[in-house]
Amino acid sequence: MTTLPSPHPVTQAGAPARQPPRRRVPLWARAGWLVALLVALPVLAVLASAAAPLLGGGDNQVWHHIARTNLLPYLGNSLQLGALVAVMAAGTGVVCAWLVTACRFPGRKSLEVALLLPVAMPAYVCGYLYTWLLDGAGPVQTAIRDATGLRWGEYWFPEIRSLPGAALMLAAVLYPYVYLLCRAAFLQQSTCLIEASRTLGLSLPRTFLRVALPLARPALAAGTGLVLMETLADFGTVDYFAVRTFTTGIYEAWFGMGDRGAASQLAACLMGVVALLLLAEHASRGGRRYHPTTTRQPPLRPVALHGVKAWAATAFCTLPVLVGFAIPAGGLLWLMVEQGDALAPHRYLPFARNSLLLAGTTALIGVALAALLGWGLRLYPSRLSRIANRVAGLGYAVPGSVIAVGTLVPFGLADNALDGWMRAQFGVSTGLLLSGTMVALVFAYVVRFLAVGQSAVESGLARLKPSLFQAARTLGCGPGEAIRRVEAPLARGALLTAAVLVFVDTMKELPATLIVRPFDLDTLAVRVHNLASDERLAEASTAALLIVAVGLVPVLVLVKAMHRKD
């Protein structure tokens, strides 16, 4: 006789088993989905603009021309540039972070701070300065010709305006992303594991490769992902160095050929490349976890290096500081002293005030939204949450000008709809309430740099033990209270790192500022662009140095917080 299966699971006593209650998703976690949708609006506007010519059956002549002639060179140059910058930035950042965390050598305390300084240096300013130094008519080659008596072309000198030159400029100012996240990861790693590996006979380099580096993989992946997205979305440096990438193709199609659809299609291709890279890295983790398995966290005792090893560590950590900060800052300072901007110092106060206000507001909003999305995905994982988080972070891979236009489209539609309704109902015109205001500009910044906050927050949350949250819930804390009292203090370093990165990136952002800003609002980045575009680099040095100086303030705050964790 065939026994039909029971529609309800049955216990040993024969009574139907009680189904486990479905976990209710709180309102704040659901709000994260809405936030992700709002932040993704400009990206979705770009995708819709890319699909419109295809769905409308247009001829797409510009796109077909680009696909036949330039698409493969764009893809090849973008991948080569991204690979070079990722290797240089990731290698420099993670090794320097390990050296200053696990070793003692001459200058270590000073280099802990100095290694963060290049993050405040805009890549396009660094490119301008090195081109002025190393070009054929620059001081370096002029000195070589004066010393040797050779003429230009009779000696070999590396060409700075090339793809490797652009990669070096970008890696020199982007490696602090990897350094910041990996240093925080090394500080939070279980000291017991490090000491156990040393006890079992592993040398310090092998301990780094076999224990510390695998545990820091989320931080390394997050930092490298930020470097890749910033590299692929960079325009100022690659355009000045004549490297044709997806970004330069987007600008040429949009502003040169006047075809927004073709530019949007190129931007969609760029976002697709970045999404594939991030998904490949996430899938390669294979569900592994990287939080410590013990709550014992004695302070890490750095190993003293001696002789050649000590000075080699000092030289390795000093070189990126020289290339990414000291030489560019020194050159800008010399240019400013020789022929700086003629504007009186008090004329720069409005520029600096606007830059600080915009960057500070964006940092606060960006970190709050990144924390909301990060904790929502951590505590209530679902396919919808994962998709929302990834879509919300794609804005970092899109050039600032494309994000700006993608921001103006929905804001303009909202303004026009409100104005039409007010005219119909009350005969009053509201004008443009959102477009061309600081609200629209901050929104564009948040869309552009939310991925920076997400990467820092997610890498910090990945190092927290889930049992801590579960223990707090067992003791009667609600989800919000458990986050506020238990996990948020432990993730303070990651939140501060996210705020610093968003702040500094906003200070340096140029294309979105130029397009979305109100007519009466100028920032330090706009001042640098206006002067440098006229080949007045000496005058632009004053505003560029102010950007660096203002960006150093949150970096020093972060350094102080890291020392407290030591």
VOTILUM-480388 format. One line per field, with one value per residue (C-alpha): residue number from 1; residue in one letter; x, y, z. Coordinates in Angstrom, 1 decimal. Example, Ala and Ser with C-alpha at 12.3 -4.5 7.8 and 13.67 -1.06 7.14 Angstrom:
# residues 2
nr: c(1,2)
rest: c(A,S)
X: c(12.3,13.7)
Y: c(-4.5,-1.1)
Z: c(7.8,7.1)
//
This chain:
# residues 566
nr: c(1,2,3,4,5,6,7,8,9,10,11,12,13,14,15,16,17,18,19,20,21,22,23,24,25,26,27,28,29,30,31,32,33,34,35,36,37,38,39,40,41,42,43,44,45,46,47,48,49,50,51,52,53,54,55,56,57,58,59,60,61,62,63,64,65,66,67,68,69,70,71,72,73,74,75,76,77,78,79,80,81,82,83,84,85,86,87,88,89,90,91,92,93,94,95,96,97,98,99,100,101,102,103,104,105,106,107,108,109,110,111,112,113,114,115,116,117,118,119,120,121,122,123,124,125,126,127,128,129,130,131,132,133,134,135,136,137,138,139,140,141,142,143,144,145,146,147,148,149,150,151,152,153,154,155,156,157,158,159,160,161,162,163,164,165,166,167,168,169,170,171,172,173,174,175,176,177,178,179,180,181,182,183,184,185,186,187,188,189,190,191,192,193,194,195,196,197,198,199,200,201,202,203,204,205,206,207,208,209,210,211,212,213,214,215,216,217,218,219,220,221,222,223,224,225,226,227,228,229,230,231,232,233,234,235,236,237,238,239,240,241,242,243,244,245,246,247,248,249,250,251,252,253,254,255,256,257,258,259,260,261,262,263,264,265,266,267,268,269,270,271,272,273,274,275,276,277,278,279,280,281,282,283,284,285,286,287,288,289,290,291,292,293,294,295,296,297,298,299,300,301,302,303,304,305,306,307,308,309,310,311,312,313,314,315,316,317,318,319,320,321,322,323,324,325,326,327,328,329,330,331,332,333,334,335,336,337,338,339,340,341,342,343,344,345,346,347,348,349,350,351,352,353,354,355,356,357,358,359,360,361,362,363,364,365,366,367,368,369,370,371,372,373,374,375,376,377,378,379,380,381,382,383,384,385,386,387,388,389,390,391,392,393,394,395,396,397,398,399,400,401,402,403,404,405,406,407,408,409,410,411,412,413,414,415,416,417,418,419,420,421,422,423,424,425,426,427,428,429,430,431,432,433,434,435,436,437,438,439,440,441,442,443,444,445,446,447,448,449,450,451,452,453,454,455,456,457,458,459,460,461,462,463,464,465,466,467,468,469,470,471,472,473,474,475,476,477,478,479,480,481,482,483,484,485,486,487,488,489,490,491,492,493,494,495,496,497,498,499,500,501,502,503,504,505,506,507,508,509,510,511,512,513,514,515,516,517,518,519,520,521,522,523,524,525,526,527,528,529,530,531,532,533,534,535,536,537,538,539,540,541,542,543,544,545,546,547,548,549,550,551,552,553,554,555,556,557,558,559,560,561,562,563,564,565,566)
rest: c(M,T,T,L,P,S,P,H,P,V,T,Q,A,G,A,P,A,R,Q,P,P,R,R,R,V,P,L,W,A,R,A,G,W,L,V,A,L,L,V,A,L,P,V,L,A,V,L,A,S,A,A,A,P,L,L,G,G,G,D,N,Q,V,W,H,H,I,A,R,T,N,L,L,P,Y,L,G,N,S,L,Q,L,G,A,L,V,A,V,M,A,A,G,T,G,V,V,C,A,W,L,V,T,A,C,R,F,P,G,R,K,S,L,E,V,A,L,L,L,P,V,A,M,P,A,Y,V,C,G,Y,L,Y,T,W,L,L,D,G,A,G,P,V,Q,T,A,I,R,D,A,T,G,L,R,W,G,E,Y,W,F,P,E,I,R,S,L,P,G,A,A,L,M,L,A,A,V,L,Y,P,Y,V,Y,L,L,C,R,A,A,F,L,Q,Q,S,T,C,L,I,E,A,S,R,T,L,G,L,S,L,P,R,T,F,L,R,V,A,L,P,L,A,R,P,A,L,A,A,G,T,G,L,V,L,M,E,T,L,A,D,F,G,T,V,D,Y,F,A,V,R,T,F,T,T,G,I,Y,E,A,W,F,G,M,G,D,R,G,A,A,S,Q,L,A,A,C,L,M,G,V,V,A,L,L,L,L,A,E,H,A,S,R,G,G,R,R,Y,H,P,T,T,T,R,Q,P,P,L,R,P,V,A,L,H,G,V,K,A,W,A,A,T,A,F,C,T,L,P,V,L,V,G,F,A,I,P,A,G,G,L,L,W,L,M,V,E,Q,G,D,A,L,A,P,H,R,Y,L,P,F,A,R,N,S,L,L,L,A,G,T,T,A,L,I,G,V,A,L,A,A,L,L,G,W,G,L,R,L,Y,P,S,R,L,S,R,I,A,N,R,V,A,G,L,G,Y,A,V,P,G,S,V,I,A,V,G,T,L,V,P,F,G,L,A,D,N,A,L,D,G,W,M,R,A,Q,F,G,V,S,T,G,L,L,L,S,G,T,M,V,A,L,V,F,A,Y,V,V,R,F,L,A,V,G,Q,S,A,V,E,S,G,L,A,R,L,K,P,S,L,F,Q,A,A,R,T,L,G,C,G,P,G,E,A,I,R,R,V,E,A,P,L,A,R,G,A,L,L,T,A,A,V,L,V,F,V,D,T,M,K,E,L,P,A,T,L,I,V,R,P,F,D,L,D,T,L,A,V,R,V,H,N,L,A,S,D,E,R,L,A,E,A,S,T,A,A,L,L,I,V,A,V,G,L,V,P,V,L,V,L,V,K,A,M,H,R,K,D)
X: c(0.0,1.4,1.5,0.8,3.1,1.5,1.0,2.5,5.7,5.0,6.8,7.7,4.5,2.4,1.4,2.1,5.3,5.1,6.5,9.3,8.0,9.1,11.6,9.9,12.1,12.0,11.0,14.6,15.9,13.1,13.9,17.3,15.7,14.0,17.2,19.0,16.3,16.6,20.4,20.2,17.9,20.7,22.3,18.9,18.4,21.7,20.6,17.2,19.0,21.2,18.2,16.0,17.8,17.7,14.0,13.1,14.6,16.9,19.8,22.4,25.0,27.4,27.1,27.7,30.7,32.2,31.5,33.3,36.3,36.9,35.1,37.8,40.6,38.5,38.0,41.6,43.0,40.6,41.4,45.2,45.0,42.8,45.0,48.2,46.7,45.1,48.4,50.5,47.9,47.0,50.6,51.8,48.8,48.7,52.4,52.8,49.8,51.4,54.8,53.6,51.3,53.5,57.1,59.3,61.7,63.2,60.5,57.6,55.5,55.9,55.2,51.9,50.6,52.5,51.2,47.7,48.7,48.4,44.7,44.2,46.1,43.8,45.0,44.6,46.7,49.4,49.3,49.7,52.6,54.5,54.0,55.4,58.4,59.2,58.1,60.7,60.7,60.4,63.0,64.3,65.1,66.4,68.8,69.9,70.6,72.5,74.6,75.4,75.4,73.0,70.0,66.5,66.1,69.8,69.1,66.4,63.8,60.5,57.4,55.3,52.2,51.5,49.3,51.9,52.5,48.7,48.6,51.5,49.8,46.5,48.2,50.3,47.2,44.7,46.8,45.7,42.2,43.8,46.2,43.3,41.1,43.9,45.5,42.1,41.8,45.2,44.6,41.4,42.8,43.3,46.8,46.6,46.6,49.6,51.6,50.6,51.9,55.2,55.4,54.9,58.0,56.6,58.7,57.1,56.7,55.2,52.8,51.7,51.1,49.5,47.6,47.2,46.6,43.9,42.1,42.3,40.9,37.5,39.4,41.9,39.0,37.1,40.0,41.0,37.5,37.4,40.7,39.4,36.1,37.9,40.4,37.8,35.7,38.7,38.7,41.1,44.2,43.6,42.5,45.6,47.8,46.0,44.9,41.7,39.4,35.7,35.6,37.2,34.9,31.9,33.0,33.7,30.3,28.4,30.1,32.0,29.5,26.4,24.9,23.7,22.4,25.8,27.5,25.0,25.6,29.3,28.6,26.4,29.2,31.5,29.1,28.8,32.5,32.7,29.7,31.3,34.6,32.9,30.6,33.6,35.5,32.4,31.8,35.4,35.0,32.8,30.8,33.9,33.9,36.7,35.8,38.1,37.2,38.2,37.3,40.9,42.5,45.8,47.8,49.9,53.6,55.5,58.6,61.8,63.6,67.4,70.0,69.2,65.7,64.8,66.1,64.5,61.1,61.7,62.6,59.6,57.1,58.8,58.7,54.9,54.8,57.4,55.8,52.2,52.5,55.9,57.1,53.7,53.1,56.7,56.3,53.0,54.5,57.4,55.0,52.8,55.8,57.1,53.8,50.7,47.2,46.9,43.6,43.8,43.6,40.2,38.8,39.5,37.4,34.1,35.7,37.0,33.7,31.7,34.0,33.9,30.1,29.5,32.1,31.0,27.3,28.0,30.2,27.5,24.7,26.9,28.1,24.6,23.2,26.1,25.5,21.8,22.4,25.3,23.5,20.3,22.1,24.1,21.1,18.3,20.1,17.9,18.4,16.6,18.9,22.0,20.8,19.9,23.3,25.2,23.0,23.4,27.2,27.5,27.5,31.2,32.0,30.3,32.0,30.9,29.5,27.3,26.0,25.4,23.2,21.5,20.8,19.4,16.9,14.8,15.2,14.1,11.1,10.1,10.4,8.4,5.7,5.4,5.4,2.7,0.5,1.0,0.1,-3.0,-4.2,-3.2,-1.8,1.6,4.9,7.4,10.3,13.2,13.3,15.7,17.6,20.7,20.7,23.0,20.4,20.9,24.7,24.8,22.6,24.9,27.9,26.1,25.3,28.9,30.6,28.2,30.2,33.2,31.3,29.7,33.1,34.5,31.4,31.0,34.6,34.3,31.1,32.6,35.1,32.5,31.4,27.7,27.6,28.0,24.7,23.0,24.1,22.7,19.4,19.3,19.8,16.7,18.0,16.1,17.9,18.4,19.6,22.0,23.5,23.8,25.3,27.3,28.2,28.4,31.1,33.1,32.7,33.6,36.9,35.2,32.6,35.3,37.3,34.2,33.6,37.1,37.2,33.8,34.9,38.2,36.7,34.0,36.6,38.3,35.2,35.1,32.8,29.6,30.3,30.7,27.4,25.1,26.3,24.3,25.6,26.9,28.7,32.4,34.6,38.3,38.2,36.4,39.0,41.8,40.0,39.4,43.1,44.7,42.5,44.1,47.6,48.0,49.3,51.3,48.2,46.2,48.8,47.3,43.8,45.3,47.3,44.2,42.4,45.3,45.4,41.7,41.7,44.4,42.3,40.0,43.0,44.7,41.5,41.5,45.1,44.4,41.5,43.8,46.4,43.7,42.9,46.7)
Y: c(0.0,3.4,6.0,9.5,12.2,14.4,18.0,19.0,17.8,15.5,15.2,11.9,12.2,12.4,16.0,18.4,20.3,24.1,26.0,28.4,32.0,34.1,36.8,40.2,42.7,46.0,49.3,50.7,47.7,48.1,51.8,50.7,49.3,52.7,54.5,52.2,52.9,56.7,56.7,54.5,56.9,58.6,55.2,54.0,57.2,56.5,52.9,54.1,56.6,53.8,51.6,54.3,54.3,50.5,50.3,53.2,51.7,54.6,54.3,54.7,55.8,57.2,54.0,51.8,53.9,53.6,49.9,49.3,51.5,52.4,50.0,47.4,50.0,51.6,48.2,47.2,50.5,50.5,47.0,47.5,50.8,49.2,46.2,48.3,50.6,47.8,45.8,48.9,50.3,47.0,45.8,49.1,49.6,46.2,45.8,49.2,48.5,45.3,46.8,49.7,47.4,44.4,45.8,48.4,50.2,53.7,56.3,54.0,56.3,59.2,57.0,55.7,59.3,60.1,57.1,58.6,62.0,61.2,60.6,64.4,65.0,65.1,62.8,65.4,67.9,65.2,64.6,68.3,68.7,65.6,66.5,70.0,68.4,65.5,66.9,67.8,71.5,70.7,71.2,67.6,67.2,70.7,69.9,66.7,68.6,71.3,68.7,66.4,68.8,66.5,67.8,66.6,63.2,62.2,60.5,58.2,59.4,57.7,59.3,60.5,61.1,57.4,54.6,53.5,57.1,57.6,54.4,55.5,58.9,57.2,54.5,57.1,58.8,55.9,53.3,54.9,53.4,50.0,51.1,52.5,49.5,46.9,48.7,48.7,45.0,44.1,46.1,44.1,40.6,38.1,38.5,34.9,33.6,35.8,34.6,31.0,31.1,32.6,29.9,27.2,28.4,30.7,33.7,37.2,37.3,33.8,34.8,37.7,35.6,32.6,34.1,37.9,38.5,35.9,37.2,40.8,39.7,41.6,44.8,44.2,43.4,46.5,48.8,47.4,47.6,51.3,51.8,50.1,52.0,55.3,54.4,53.4,56.6,59.0,61.6,64.4,62.3,60.0,62.9,64.9,61.9,61.1,57.6,56.6,54.8,54.3,57.6,59.6,57.9,58.9,62.5,62.5,61.0,63.3,66.6,66.1,64.3,65.5,62.0,61.3,57.9,56.7,58.1,56.4,53.1,53.4,54.3,51.2,49.1,50.6,49.8,46.3,45.7,47.0,44.9,41.7,42.4,42.9,39.8,37.7,38.7,38.1,34.7,33.7,34.0,31.0,31.9,32.0,34.2,36.4,37.4,36.3,33.1,34.3,37.3,37.6,40.6,41.3,44.2,43.2,43.4,44.7,42.8,44.9,44.9,45.4,46.3,46.1,44.8,47.9,50.4,48.5,48.7,52.5,53.0,50.9,53.0,56.3,55.9,56.1,59.2,60.9,60.0,60.6,63.6,65.1,65.8,67.1,69.2,70.5,71.5,73.2,75.1,76.3,77.4,79.2,81.1,81.9,82.9,82.0,83.2,86.9,86.8,88.1,85.4,86.4,85.8,82.1,81.8,81.4,78.7,76.8,77.3,75.9,72.9,72.2,72.5,70.2,67.6,67.5,67.1,64.5,62.5,62.5,61.5,59.0,57.1,57.1,55.5,53.1,52.0,51.6,49.4,47.5,46.5,45.8,43.3,41.8,41.2,40.6,39.1,38.5,38.6,41.9,43.5,42.2,43.6,46.9,47.3,46.5,48.8,51.6,51.3,51.4,55.2,55.2,53.5,56.3,59.5,62.5,64.3,61.4,61.2,64.9,64.6,61.6,63.6,66.6,64.4,63.2,66.4,68.4,66.1,66.6,70.4,70.6,68.3,70.4,73.6,72.4,71.3,74.6,76.5,74.5,74.6,78.0,79.9,80.2,79.1,77.4,77.5,75.1,74.2,71.3,71.5,73.7,73.8,72.5,69.8,68.4,68.8,66.9,64.2,63.8,63.5,60.9,58.8,59.2,58.2,56.0,53.0,54.4,54.3,51.0,49.3,50.6,49.7,46.3,45.4,46.5,44.6,41.4,41.3,41.4,38.1,37.3,35.8,39.2,40.5,37.2,37.4,40.9,39.8,36.9,39.3,41.2,44.0,44.8,44.9,48.6,48.6,45.7,47.6,50.8,49.3,46.4,46.5,50.2,50.9,47.9,49.2,52.8,52.6,51.4,54.2,56.8,55.5,55.7,59.3,60.4,58.8,60.3,63.7,63.8,62.4,65.1,67.8,66.7,66.0,68.3,67.2,66.9,70.2,72.0,70.8,70.6,73.5,76.8,79.6,81.6,78.7,78.0,75.5,75.0,72.3,74.6,77.3,74.8,73.7,77.2,78.1,74.8,74.6,77.9,76.4,78.6,75.9,78.3,80.2,77.0,75.8,78.0,76.5,73.0,73.3,74.5,71.3,69.3,71.2,70.9,67.3,66.6,67.6,64.5,62.3,63.4,62.8,59.2,58.7,59.8,57.3,54.6,55.3,55.0,51.5,50.7)
Z: c(0.0,-1.0,1.8,0.7,2.2,4.8,3.9,7.3,8.9,11.8,15.1,16.8,18.8,15.7,16.0,13.1,13.7,14.2,11.3,12.3,12.2,9.3,10.4,10.1,8.3,10.2,8.6,8.6,6.6,4.1,3.9,2.6,-0.5,-1.2,-0.6,-3.0,-5.6,-5.2,-5.3,-8.4,-10.3,-12.2,-13.1,-14.3,-16.3,-18.0,-18.8,-20.0,-22.3,-23.6,-24.3,-25.9,-29.3,-29.5,-28.6,-30.7,-33.8,-34.6,-37.0,-34.2,-36.6,-34.0,-31.9,-34.9,-35.9,-32.4,-32.2,-35.5,-34.9,-31.3,-29.0,-28.8,-28.3,-25.5,-23.9,-24.2,-22.9,-20.0,-19.0,-19.3,-17.3,-14.7,-14.3,-14.0,-11.5,-9.5,-9.3,-8.3,-5.9,-4.2,-3.9,-2.5,-0.1,1.4,1.9,3.5,5.7,6.9,7.4,9.6,11.6,12.2,12.1,13.8,11.6,11.3,10.6,11.2,13.3,10.8,7.8,9.3,8.8,5.7,3.7,3.9,2.5,-1.2,-0.8,-0.6,-3.9,-7.0,-9.7,-12.5,-10.5,-10.0,-13.7,-14.6,-12.2,-13.4,-17.0,-16.3,-14.5,-17.0,-20.3,-23.0,-22.0,-18.2,-15.5,-15.4,-19.1,-19.3,-16.5,-18.3,-21.5,-19.6,-17.8,-20.7,-23.7,-25.6,-27.5,-27.3,-29.0,-28.6,-25.2,-23.9,-21.5,-20.6,-22.1,-19.3,-21.5,-22.0,-20.6,-18.1,-17.1,-16.5,-14.5,-12.3,-11.6,-10.7,-8.6,-6.7,-5.4,-5.1,-3.2,0.2,-0.4,-0.1,2.7,4.8,4.6,5.0,7.9,9.7,8.9,10.2,13.4,14.0,13.2,16.0,17.4,18.6,15.1,14.1,17.2,16.7,13.1,14.3,17.1,14.4,12.6,9.9,9.1,9.1,5.3,5.3,8.1,6.0,2.9,4.6,7.6,7.6,3.9,3.5,6.6,5.1,1.8,2.1,2.9,0.0,-2.4,-1.3,-1.7,-5.0,-6.2,-5.3,-7.1,-10.2,-10.3,-9.8,-12.5,-15.1,-14.3,-14.4,-17.2,-16.3,-16.1,-19.1,-21.3,-20.4,-21.0,-24.4,-23.3,-25.0,-22.6,-22.1,-20.3,-23.0,-25.5,-23.4,-23.4,-27.2,-28.0,-25.7,-26.1,-29.4,-31.5,-29.6,-29.2,-25.7,-26.6,-27.8,-24.7,-22.5,-24.3,-23.7,-20.0,-19.8,-21.2,-18.6,-15.8,-17.1,-17.0,-13.4,-12.4,-13.9,-12.0,-8.7,-9.1,-10.1,-6.9,-4.8,-6.3,-5.8,-2.0,-2.1,1.0,3.2,6.4,7.5,11.0,13.9,15.7,19.1,21.2,22.7,21.2,23.0,21.4,18.5,19.3,16.2,15.3,15.2,11.9,11.8,9.3,5.6,6.3,8.4,5.9,3.0,4.8,5.3,1.7,0.5,2.6,1.8,-2.0,-2.5,-0.2,-2.3,-5.6,-4.6,-2.3,-1.5,-5.1,-6.4,-3.3,-3.4,-7.1,-6.4,-3.5,-5.6,-8.4,-5.9,-4.4,-7.9,-9.5,-7.5,-8.0,-7.8,-5.9,-2.3,0.4,1.6,-1.9,-1.4,1.8,-0.2,-2.4,0.7,2.6,-0.3,-0.7,3.1,3.3,0.3,1.3,4.9,4.0,1.4,3.9,6.6,4.2,2.3,5.4,6.9,3.8,3.4,7.0,6.4,3.3,4.9,8.1,6.2,4.0,6.9,9.2,6.6,3.5,0.5,-3.3,-3.4,-0.8,-2.7,-6.0,-4.4,-2.8,-6.0,-8.1,-5.6,-5.8,-9.6,-9.7,-8.8,-12.1,-14.1,-15.0,-13.0,-15.9,-16.8,-13.2,-13.4,-16.4,-15.0,-11.9,-13.8,-15.8,-12.8,-10.9,-14.0,-14.5,-10.9,-11.1,-14.3,-12.9,-9.8,-11.7,-14.1,-11.2,-9.3,-12.5,-13.1,-9.5,-8.2,-11.2,-9.6,-11.1,-8.7,-11.1,-10.6,-6.9,-7.2,-10.4,-10.2,-6.4,-3.7,-3.1,-6.6,-6.3,-3.0,-4.5,-7.4,-5.0,-3.0,-6.1,-7.3,-4.0,-2.2,-3.3,-1.4,1.8,1.0,0.5,3.7,5.8,4.3,4.8,8.4,9.0,7.4,10.3,13.0,14.6,14.0,17.5,19.1,17.5,18.3,21.9,22.2,20.8,23.2,26.1,25.0,22.7,19.6,16.2,16.3,19.9,19.2,16.3,18.3,21.5,20.2,16.5,15.7,18.3,16.9,13.3,14.3,12.4,9.2,9.5,10.1,7.1,4.9,6.0,5.3,1.8,0.8,2.1,0.3,-3.0,-2.9,-2.3,-5.6,-7.7,-10.8,-13.7,-11.6,-9.9,-13.1,-14.5,-11.5,-9.3,-9.0,-11.1,-8.1,-6.4,-7.0,-5.3,-5.1,-7.7,-10.1,-9.5,-10.3,-13.5,-14.7,-14.4,-15.4,-18.6,-19.6,-19.0,-16.0,-13.8,-11.6,-10.7,-10.2,-7.6,-4.9,-5.1,-5.6,-2.4,-0.6,-1.7,-0.4,2.9,3.6,2.6,5.2,8.1,8.1,7.2,10.4,12.4,11.0,11.9,15.5,15.7,14.4,17.0,19.7,18.3,18.6)
//
